[in-house]
Amino acid sequence: MLTDCVPGWPVGEAGHIKLRSPLPLSRGVRRGWAAGLAAERKPVMEIRKGIGVSAGVVVCAATVYSPDELRIGRRSIPITEIARERNRLLEAITASSDDIRTLRDATSRNLGKETGAIFDFHLGLLNDPELLKTFNEGIDKFHLTAEYAVHKALRDYGRIFLEHSNPLFRDRVKDIYDIERRLVHKLIGRERGRIADITEPSVLVAHDLTPSQMASLNKGRVRAIAIEAGGQTSHSAIIANSMGIPAVLGLENITHEVTTGDMMIVNGFSGLVIINPDEATIAEHRRYEERAHRYENSLAEIRDLPARTTDGVDITLLGNIEFPHEIANTLAKGAQGIGLYRTEFLYLASEKEPTEEDHYNAYMEVAEKMAGKPVVIRTLDLGADKYFLQGDQPKEDNPFLGCRSIRLCLGNMRMFKTQLRALLRASAHGDIRIMFPMISHVMELRQAKMMLKDVMEELDYEGIDYNRSLQVGMMIEVPSAALMCHAYVHDVNFFSIGSNDLVQYTLAVDRGNQKVASLYTAAHPAVLSLIRTVIRQSQKGKIGVSLCGEMAGEKEFTVLLLGMGMRSLSIAPHNIPLIKKVIRSTNLRDAQKIARKVMSFEHPQQVTAYLHDETRKLVPDIFAVESPTG
């Protein structure tokens, strides 16, 4: 069993120790040493911090997945076997293509066509005539077996991707190796799918998972995932979110610290993972799971009630989404509209640039499902940590400060125009509103609006209908925009404060860097001062203002934001009932007093402690089900 192995040694599929080099000890001595260490092993509770990409808390035993290494020996074949090898190759490609199409169609049905489109890359590669030619050359010219020709060609292809400047190309290496394993397994007659064969409820621990592996997960058995690689925009994150499986990524060396059978706690909200928790910690989290489930059911009772303060002030609660299929869950949680639809995933989930019709169909689907409720669609926010496969961007030393978002769009008018045309066309069928991200100075906004006007004139000329009263807004994500927001109020219908980036740029803290994670906080007085400025200027200019970052979904900030004058929040759907509960327990006059007090503080810790205490007084039952790991 895996638990019998020497801690820290690499472990194979069947629990066998894989030694990097022979130890200078006899087999008997090694066996005795390993058994002794295993017997003495006392699991020590360890807490690890990663990136929470899919919400939920799970307490469960671990299953460590270590994919089998393909060892394909080079063997020459006689000329008389060349035709046979070519036929074997063709049969393997056909069978693999059929498997992937089935997997893609099932994923599209269950998780949405955008998620299913991830497998188009696999199909495209399998049907690439140049790659097929390379396979056949290995057989014809060098007299290689079909499996070795496939192995050699795809390993060489993978190295080209690894050396690419675009990080999304490098990320696709695992897809290439996934195709290699699939083809080789077909050729040598071995079946894949060890992950799919998991029979007990488990936390799946792995270095990384391919799209095929993610899509094959049995949600009833794989209760959560903990992965070494990946981030917010990886395929693992996208599919885990779609499937509703709690997930934490970016857990360096987790596969070396966990063995199958170890108890684990995975908190997809905070990104915390506890390895080998003690009995008290396990019992605490079991109780939390039960309380949270009961409390979630009780919150469902207020779904159709207004988000109204105790003194009668209505607050608008909107949802943040990435795919059209998320609409049903968003409405079920009580959202009054969509405050942020992130459109870059049309690019990240596809191997080719989306056409105008691809954009239009996605926006139309959202508009129809929302049935007249407002839908704020953010134009492309590519760049920084989100790259489109075909968008071969030069390497930048500081990509978050480089050619991203609106800067990228204004530098690629053709791509930008395609999206704007689709947005305008869809606006004829629902309350669609356009929002430009990452605006840092007035000219960027005016250039974007000029482009929008040009597209409107094109549609007028073509006789294509659109909403001529369509609302246009901008995101406040950088300090320059917040400080100069009075200069924008006459050019837009609304502001949306993107607190995630606003915190990052105000405090000069990379929100994805765990080394400085403790410095990243929306409670910093400088951040709060900028938010208050934006709210005041929007009120003075009589335009709408909302907040759409993670801050909007954190219960401790709700009362503060209401007291500062915020009347619209756009948050992750699962947080809507919780925030509504806080709003319905709040008196606006008290909230204003709390806001004045907070703005007198100098330290984030003061802000956090004070807001925690005040929120606990208002809604004590929320804290009764607070997650033990944050």
N, C-alpha and C positions, 0 to 999 in steps of 0.2 A: 504493500500500500504506500501511497505517497507520504503519509504521515510517518512511515518508518525510515524515510531517507534522512541523510545527514543535512541539517539545516544549512541553507545557503548554496548547496550543490545544485547544478542544473538537473531538471527532472524531465524524463521522456513521457510519452503517452501512457505507457503501462506502469509507470511508477519506477522505472529503472533509472539508476544514476548514470548520467552521461559524463564521463570524465574527459576533460580537455586534453589531459596527457596522463600516461600511466603513472600511478604512485609507486614509489620504491618500497612497496610492502607486499607481502604474500596475500593471496586472496582470503585466506582464513583470518589473518590479522585485520585486513580491511573490513571483513564482514563483522567481526567482533567489535571493532572500533565503532562502526556505524550503528550497530545495535545498541552499544552502550550509550552513545550520544543520544540516540532516539529515546531510550528509556529515561535518560536524565532530563530530557527536554521539558521545560516548563514554559508553556506559552505565556508571553508577556504582552499585556495589552499595549497596543500602539495606535496613535491617532495620526492619520495622514491627511494632508490638504491637497485637493486637486481642483478641477473646474467642474462645477455642477452644471450639467447641460440638459437634464431632464428631471423634473421635480418628483419628490416622493422620498419616503424613508422606509427602508427594508432591513429586517433582521433575519439573516439566513446563513446557512453553511455555504462555503465557497466551492466552486469547481474551477480549477485552473486549466485553461486551454493552452496547450503547447502544440502548434501544428507540426505534423510530421515533416521532416526534411526530405525533400525528394533527392534520392541518390540514383541518378541515371547513368549507368556506365556507358562509355563509348564502345560500340561494337560495329565492326564493318560487316556489310551484307554482300553476298554475291550479286552480280548483275541480274541474275534470274529472279531475284526477290524484289527488285526495284518496283515493279508494277504492283506487287502485293502490298508493299509498304505505303505506296501512294494511295491505294484503296483504303488501307487501314486509317491513314491520316484523314482522308475525305469523310469516312464514316464517323471518326471521332469529332471532327469539326461540325458535321451535321447534327450529331447527337448532342453535342455541347450547346450548339445554337438553339436547338429545340428546348433544352433544359432552361437556358437563360430566358428565352421568350416566355416560357411558362412562368418562370420566377418573376419576370418583369410584369406580366399581365396580372398575376396574383397580387403583387405589391401595389400595382396601380389601383386595383379594385379595393384593396384593404386600406391603403395608406394615401391614395391620391396619385394622379398621373405624374405629378412633378417628382415625387419620390421614386416612382417606377422608372422614370427617365434616366436614373442613374445607370441602369443596365444597358442603355444604348451604347455606351462606350465599349462594353464587352462585346456586344454584337457587331459594332463597327470594326473592332479589331479582328474578330474572327472572320469577317467577310472582306478584309482588306486584301486586294489582289497582290499588292507588293509583299505583304507578310506571307501570304500563301506561296508566292514565288520563292521567297527565302526558304520556307520549309522544304519545298520540293527540290530546290538546288542542293540542300543538304543531303537529300536522299539520292538525287540523280548524279550529282558531281562528286560528292565525297563518300557516297555509299554508306550513309548513316542510317540507323534505325529511325523510324518515324518519331519515337519518343525522344531520342537524343536530338534529332533535328529541331523539334519543337522546343525542348529545354534550352538548347544553345541559342536559338534565334531570339527567344523571349527574354533570356537572361541578358543578352547583348542589348536588346531593345530597352530593357529596364534600366541598364546603366546609362543609356542616352537620356532617359527621363530624369534619372538621379542628378545628372550634371546640368540640368536646365536651370535657368535663372528664375523662372516662374515657380513659386512654391506649390502651386496647384498641380503642375506637371510632376514635380517630385512626389507629391502626395499620391499620384496615380500609379506609382510603382507597385503598390500592393494590389491594385486591380490587375496589373499585368501578370504578377505572380499568381494571382487567383485563377486567371485564365490558363496559365501554364499548368497548375495543379489539376485543373478540371480536364484539360486535354490529355495529360499524361495518365491520369487515373482511368480515363476512357480507353486509352491505348493498352495499358497493362492490365486492365480488367479489375481495378480496385475501386470500390465504392467510396464516395466522400460522405461527409455529413456527420462527423462525430459530435459536433455541437447539437445538431438536431436530435441526436440520440440520448441527450441528457434526460434522465427519467425522474429525477428528484428535484423539488424546488431548490434553486441555487442562486448564488451571486456568481455570475460568470466573470472570471478574472483572466485577462489576456493582454498581450502586448498591443495588439490591434485586431480589428475585425474587418473583413472585406464586406462590401455591400451584399454579396451573396450570402455570407454567413449571418449578417445582421437580419436579412429578410427571412432566413430560415429559423430564427429564434422562435421557440414556443413560449409565448408570454406567460402561460400557466406554470411553466417550469423555470424559465429564466426570470427571476423576480427583479433582478437589478444587474447592472454591469459596472465593472471597474476596470479601466483600460489605461495602459501606460501612455499611449500616443494620443493624438487628436486634440481638437479644440472645439470652440463653439460652432464653427462652420464645416466641420468634418462630416463625412457621410454617416459615421457612427452616431454623431450628435443628432443629425437630421432624422435618421430613421428611429433612434431611441425616442425622440420627442414625438414622432408620429405614432409610434406604438404605445406610448405611455409607459415605458419602462424606465424607472429611476436610473440615472446614469451619472457617473463621475469619471472624467477623462483627465489626462495630463498627470497621472500618478506614476511618477518615475520609479522604475524597479519594483513595482508592486508584484510582478510575477515571481520575483526572487524572495519576496517577504511573506508570501501566502502559499500554503499548500492545500490541496483538496481536502475538504473536511473541516478546515478552520472556520470558526464562526466569524461572521463579519456583520458590520452595520454600515449601510450605504445611505448617505444623506444627500440626495440630489438637489435639495434646496441650497445648502451651504457649501457643498463640495467637500464635505468631510467624510472620511472613511475610518472606521475603527476596526482594527484587526485583533482577533482574540480578546474580545471584551470580557471582563470578569462577570460573574453571575449577577452582581448588583446592577452593572451597566446594561446587561441583556434584559433583566427584569424591568428596568426603568424604561427602556425603549419599547419593550412589548406593551407596557402600560400606555406609553405614548401613542403607539399605533392604534390601540383600541380607543383611546380618548379622542384621537384625531378623527378616526372614522365616525364615531358618534357625533362629534362636533360638526364635521362636514355635513352630515345628514341634517343637523339642526339648522345650519346656515342655508341649506336648500329651501327652507321654508320662507325665507325672505327674498327669494329670487325675484318675484314679481312686485315686491314693494318698492316704493321710490327711495332713492338715495337722498334722503331729506334729513336735515339736522332737526334737533328737538324744538328749535324755534322757527321751523318752517322754511329753511333755505334749501333749494334743490341743487344738488351736485350731479354733474354728468359723468357717468362711468363708462368708459370705452375699452375695447380690447385691442391687444397687439397680436397680430398674426403674421405668418410667413407663407402659408398655403391656403388656397380656397377651402380645402376640406376641413380646416379648423373652425369654420364658421359655426357649424352645428354646436360644438362644445362651447364656443364663445357666447352664443345666444342662450344656451342652457344655463350658463353661469349668471345671466342677467345683464349682459352688456347692452347698452343703448345704441351702440354703433361701433365702428372700427376706427380707432384713433391713430393707428400705425399699421399699415400693410407694407412689409419689407419686400420690395420687388427684386432685389438682387438674387434671390434664390431661384428665380426663373433662369438665371445664368449658371449658378453654382450646381444645380441639379441636372444640367444638360451638357452634352458634349459639343453642341453647336450653338451659335448665337441665335437666340430666340427671334423669330420673325415678328412682323407687326401683328399677324394673326395669332401667334402664340401669346403675345402680350394681351391682345384684345380678348381672346377667349378666357384667359385667367381673370381679367378685370370684370368681364361680363358675368362670369360665374359668381364672383363675390357680390356684384351689384344685385343680381337676381336673388341670391340667397338672403341678402340683407333687406330686400323688399321695401326700399324707400328710406331705410335708416342710413345715416351718414357713413361714408367710407373715405377715410383720409389715406391716400396712396402716396408713399414717399418715392420719389424718383431714385434712380440707381445710386446705391452707396457702395460701389465696388472700390477696390484698392485697399490699402492698409493690410488687414489680415484676410481679405476676401478677394480672390483673384479668379477671373474667368479663364478657363483653359485656353481658349483661343486668343485671349487678350494678353499677348506676350509683352509684359511690362518690363522695362529695364530695371535692374536691381537698384533699390534706393536704400541709403543708409538709415533713413528715418521715415519709413513708409507711412506712419500715422501723421507725419507732418508734410507728406509729399503729394503726389498726384492722385488724389482719391476723391470719391464722391462727386460733388458738383464740378470740381476742377477737372476731373476725368471726363465728365459728360460734355463740358464746354470745349474740351480739347478733342472731342470725338462727336461732332455734330450729327453725323449720319446715324450713329447708334442712339443718340439722345432724341433725334427727330422721330425715329421709329417708335420709341416708347411714348412720346408725347402724342403722336397721331392716334395710337391705340387708346391712350387715356381719354382723349377728347371724344373719340368715337363711342367709347363705353359710357361716357358721361350723359349720353342721350337716354340711357336706360336706368339711371339711378342717381342717388345723391353722392356722386363721386367728387372728391376734392383733391387737388394736387398740392404736394408739399415738397419744397426743395431743401435738401440737407446740406449741412456743413458750409453754410454761407458765412463768409468772414469779412466781406466788405460790400458796400452798396452796389458796386459795378457788377459783381457776380450775380446778384439778384436781378438787376435790370437786364443783364445779358440773357439770363434764363427766361425772363418774362418776354423779352423781345423774340426769342426763339419760339416760345409758346404762341405769340401773336402771329408769327410767320406761318406756323402750322395751321392756325385757325383760318388764315386767309387762303391757304391751300385747300382746306376742306370746304370753305365757302365756294371756291372756284369749281371744285369737283361736285358740289351739291350734296355733300355728306353732312348729316345732321350731328349736332353736338350741343351741349348746354352752354349757351352764351353767357349765362350768369354764374358759371362755375367758379367756386371759391378757390383762391390760391393763397398758400401760406408758406412759411419757411421755418426751419428748425433753428433754435438757438442752442448751439453746441460748443461755441468757442467764446472766450472772454470778450473778444473784440465785438462780436455781435451783441452780446449782452450789454456791454457798456454803451454801445451806439444804437441800441434798439429804437430810440426815439427817431432815428433817421429812416427807419424801415416802415413805420406804422402807416404811412400813406401809400405804400406800395403793395401791401398784403392785406388779406382778410383776417389772418390769424397767425399767432406764434405757437410753436410747440417746443417746449424746452426738453432737449435730450440730455437728461441729467448724467447718463453714463459718460459721455464724452466731455460734457461740461466739467465734471469733477476731474477727469483725466487731464484736460488741458489747463484747468485753473491751478491744479496742484502739481503739475508736471510729474504725474505718477502713471506709469503704464499699468492699466487695470488687469492685464494678463500676466504680469510679472510677480510671482509669489515672493520674491525677495523684498519687494516694497509694498506688498499687499496691505500691511498694517497702516500705511500712510493714505490709502485710498478710502475716503469717507465723504459722503454727502453732507455730513454734519459739520464740516469745516465752515466757520463763520464767513470766510471769503465766498464760498459757493452759495451760501444762504443769502448773502448780500446781493449777489448777482441775480439770483432768482427773484428776490423782492423787487429789484430794479425793473426786471422784465415785466413782472405783474403790474407794477405801478404805471409803467409807460404804456402797456396795452390798455389799461383802464382809461388813462388820459387820452389815448388815441381812439378809444371806443372800438377796439378790435378784440376778437377772441384770443384766449390763451389757455393752453393745456400743458401738462407735464407727462411725458411718455417714457421716461427711463425707469430703471429698477426702483428708484426712490419712491415712485408713485405707488408701488405695490408693497412698501414696507410700512406696517401698521403704526410704528412710532412716529412717522413723519406726517401722517394724515391730518392730525389736529393742527400741527404747525402750518401745513400748506393751506388749510382752510382759513386759519387765522391771518395768513399773509395775503389772502384775497383770491386764492386759486379756486375756481369753480368747475374745473374739468380735469379728470385724470384718466390716462390711458395706460392700462396695465396688462400683465399676463392674465389670461382668462381665469386660471385657477385661484388667483388672488382677489377677484372681484367680490365674491360674497363676504370675505373677511373685511375688506376695506369698507364695504357698504355697512357692515355691522358697526364699525367705528364711527362712521358718519352719522348713523341713526342714533348714536349714543352721545353725540357732541352738541353742545350749545355754542353758537357762533360767537357770542359775546365772550365766553370763557376762552374760546380758541384764540381770539384776538389778544387777550391778556397773556396767554401762553406764548404767542408769537413775539410780543413786545419783550417779554422776559428773555426769551431765547436770543434775540438780537442784541442783548446786552452782554452775552457771554463772549469769552475770548478763546476758549479751547473746545475742540470737538468733543472731548470726553465729558465736559460739562453739559453740552447740548444733548448728547446721547443719554446720559443718566437722567437728566431732567425730563426729557420726552418719554423715556421708558416709564418713569414714575407716574407722570400725568396720564399717560395712556392706560396704565394699569388701574388707576383710580376710576377711569371712565368705563373701561370694559375688562373687569377682572377675569371673566371666564375665558377670554382669549388666551391669557397667559397660563391658564390651568392646563392648556394643551400645547404649550410651547415646546418645540423640539429640544431635547436635552443637548444635542450637538449644535444648536444654534440655528 
